[in-house]
């Protein structure tokens, strides 16, 4: 089970998003402290949009190395944050 580490504020202005992104940036870790044989699961994530403005997010978790599907989660959401290059996570993250 994945533990949620951050409560996302769904209604943000652009200025608030800039401040939040700068704060969250410090939480990103680019090192991978695991050996390849220790990795047991991998997930793929995607978001699509319909013509009515809804977004549809899907996460698929696969077992390694068999690639057996372990879990699929889909969600529908109407984004409140506009499309702004560099801030896609604020639009697609909540879904």
C-alpha positions as CSV (number, residue, x, y, z in Angstrom):
1,X,0.0,0.0,0.0
2,X,1.2,3.5,-0.9
3,X,1.2,6.0,1.9
4,X,0.2,9.5,1.0
5,X,3.0,11.8,2.1
6,X,1.5,15.2,1.1
7,X,-2.0,16.6,1.2
8,X,-2.5,18.5,-2.1
9,X,-4.2,21.8,-1.8
10,X,-6.7,21.6,-4.7
11,X,-7.4,25.3,-5.1
12,X,-4.2,27.3,-5.8
13,X,-3.4,30.5,-7.6
14,X,-0.4,30.6,-9.9
15,X,1.7,32.4,-7.2
16,X,0.8,29.9,-4.6
17,X,1.7,27.1,-7.0
18,X,5.1,28.6,-7.6
19,X,5.8,28.8,-3.9
20,X,4.5,25.2,-3.3
21,X,6.5,23.8,-6.2
22,X,9.7,25.4,-4.8
23,X,9.0,23.9,-1.4
24,X,8.2,20.4,-2.8
25,X,11.2,20.5,-5.0
26,X,13.4,20.0,-1.9
27,X,11.6,16.7,-1.3
28,X,12.6,15.1,-4.6
29,X,15.3,12.5,-4.4
30,X,17.1,11.5,-7.6
31,X,19.2,8.7,-6.1
32,X,17.9,5.1,-6.3
33,X,19.1,3.4,-3.1
34,X,17.8,-0.1,-4.1
35,X,19.4,-2.9,-5.9
36,X,17.6,-3.9,-9.1
37,X,16.7,-7.3,-7.7
38,X,15.0,-5.7,-4.7
39,X,12.4,-4.0,-6.9
40,X,9.2,-6.0,-6.8
41,X,6.7,-3.6,-8.3
42,X,6.5,-0.9,-10.9
43,X,3.7,1.5,-11.7
44,X,2.6,3.4,-14.8
45,X,0.5,6.5,-14.6
46,X,-1.4,8.5,-17.3
47,X,-4.0,11.2,-17.5
48,X,-6.3,11.9,-20.5
49,X,-9.0,14.5,-21.1
50,X,-12.4,14.5,-22.6
51,X,-14.1,17.4,-24.5
52,X,-16.2,18.3,-21.5
53,X,-13.1,19.2,-19.5
54,X,-12.9,16.1,-17.3
55,X,-9.6,14.4,-16.7
56,X,-9.2,10.6,-16.3
57,X,-6.3,9.3,-14.4
58,X,-5.1,5.7,-14.3
59,X,-2.4,3.9,-12.4
60,X,-1.4,0.4,-13.2
61,X,0.8,-1.6,-10.8
62,X,2.8,-4.5,-12.2
63,X,4.7,-7.2,-10.4
64,X,8.4,-7.5,-11.4
65,X,9.6,-9.6,-13.3
66,X,6.4,-11.3,-14.4
67,X,4.6,-8.0,-15.3
68,X,1.5,-9.5,-13.7
69,X,-1.1,-6.7,-13.1
70,X,-1.5,-6.3,-9.4
71,X,-3.8,-3.3,-9.3
72,X,-5.5,-0.8,-11.6
73,X,-7.0,2.4,-10.3
74,X,-9.0,4.9,-12.4
75,X,-10.4,8.3,-11.3
76,X,-12.4,11.0,-13.0
77,X,-11.8,14.6,-12.0
78,X,-12.6,18.1,-13.3
79,X,-9.3,20.1,-12.9
80,X,-9.5,23.5,-11.5
81,X,-5.9,24.5,-12.2
82,X,-5.3,25.8,-15.8
83,X,-2.7,24.3,-18.2
84,X,0.6,26.2,-17.5
85,X,3.9,24.7,-18.9
86,X,6.0,23.5,-16.0
87,X,3.1,23.2,-13.6
88,X,1.4,20.1,-15.1
89,X,1.4,18.3,-11.7
90,X,-1.0,20.9,-10.3
91,X,-3.5,20.2,-13.1
92,X,-3.0,16.4,-13.3
93,X,-1.7,15.5,-9.9
94,X,-5.1,15.6,-8.0
95,X,-6.7,13.1,-10.4
